[in-house]
Amino acid sequence: MKYISIIFITTFMTWSMAHASELTPEYLLGEWCFESVDFGSQEKKENRNWVFEKDGKFFHQNSKQSKKLKHSGYWDIKEKKLQIKPVYMSRYKEVDILSQDKFIFQSSGKLIIVRGKCN
């Protein structure tokens, strides 16, 4: 079991380093789903759409009841790290990329974002 854990950690670290070196704007562009928010002691389902555009803007669905997307902030890649700045914040915050199709944006909780339109 110990060796399996070491192999998994080594593989994940290698993938993470390789992925970070390949981070491009094309990685982010398009539709994503704000799946849930993790407050540490509880997780709340959200299922609200986000869209990242080429000009550095991102839009999100304000509520589950409305399909309308609203300009919500900006994104950028600095030193091979993705950053997002919601309109209500004064600065960019880094994003933790978990895989090619999933990242976490730390705000009031851990916002779990997955590639593709929400169901």
Sequence and secondary structure as in RCSB ss.txt:
>XXXX:A:sequence
MKYISIIFITTFMTWSMAHASELTPEYLLGEWCFESVDFGSQEKKENRNWVFEKDGKFFHQNSKQSKKLKHSGYW
DIKEKKLQIKPVYMSRYKEVDILSQDKFIFQSSGKLIIVRGKCN
>XXXX:A:secstr
 HHHHHHHHHHHHHHHHHHHHT  HHHH EEEEEEEEE SS EEEEEEEEEE TTSEEEEES SS   EEEEEEE
EEETTEEEEEETTSSS EEEEEEETTEEEEESSSEEEEEES   
